[in-house]
Amino acid sequence: MLLIRLFLRTLVGMAGLWLAQRFVPGIDFADTQSLVIAALLLGMVNAIVRPVVFFFTLPLTLVTLGLFLLVVNAAMIGLTAWLMDGFTVAGFWPALFGAVIVGVVSWLGQMLIGPREERD
C-alpha cells in the first residue's frame, strides 16, 4: 500500500510539473524522462531540504502569515532545476508561479489519494 501511495504521489507531482511547464513561460523539460526524474527529485528535495529551510525561515514565514512558504516552494523547484540538466527554470517568477501550480495540483491529489496513514 505504501508503494502505491508513493507511486500516486509521484504521478501527481509529475502532473503538477507538466502543468507548470504548459502554463508558465520559463519552465521547460528536455523530454519525458526529464519530467519523471524531476518529479522524483522534487519529492526528495521536499522531503530532505525543505524541512531544514522551513525551520530557518520560520520567523519570516510567521511575519508574512505563511506567504513566504511560496518563496520556499519556488526555491525547492529552483534547486531541483539546478540539480538536473533536463529541467530549466528561467528565474524567480517562473519558479514562483510554477510552485503555485504544483502546490494546487498536489493539494488536489492529496484530496483524491487521502491522508497519509498513521504509523502504529
Buried (B, 14 or more C-beta within 10 A) or exposed (E): EEEEEEEBBBBBBBBBBBBBBEEBEBBBBEEEEBBBBBBBBBBEBBEEBBEEBEEEBEEEBEEEEEEBBBBBBBBBBBBBBEBBEBBBBEEEEBBBBBBBBBBEBBEEBEEEBEEEEEEE
